[in-house]
């Protein structure tokens, strides 16, 4: 696994600790983009909405709402989509492990 891949997995584990309230808030800083173009990311990956939805565990209706502008991804969703944009294979692998 690449150095970046290892860092992303460690970051995902840290994010989980943060979400579960097991991390000290003074030890981390999170940047989450204000806007993110989910459709462009999905298109770049050459995935249909259904494939993207299934691969990254995002409800299909939610993905459609984001892409059609009916809803905006919340901060955790934007962080996930940003990670997918940067390292789609690593995110897919991490999600597959957490589902097992």
C-alpha positions, 0 to 999 in steps of 0.5 A, a space after each residue: 500500500 502506498 504511503 498516502 493510502 496508509 495515511 488515508 486509512 489512519 485518517 479514516 480510523 481517526 475520524 471514526 474515533 472523533 465521531 465516536 467521541 473517543 478523540 481529544 478535540 484539541 489534537 485534531 483539525 479538519 478541513 471540509 470543503 464548502 462545496 463539492 461536485 459529486 457528479 464530476 467525481 463520479 463521472 471521472 471515475 466512469 461510474 453510473 449513479 448506481 455503481 457509485 452508490 453501491 461502491 461507496 455505500 451512499 443511498 442512490 436517492 441521496 446521490 441523485 438529490 445531490 447531483 440534481 441540486 435538490 440537496 447538498 451533502 452535509 459535512 461528513 458526506 463532503 469529507 467522504 466524497 473528497 476522500 473518494 476524489 483523492 483516493 477512490 481505491 483506498 476508500 473502497 478498500 476501507 469500506 469493504 473492510 468495515 462491512 466485513 
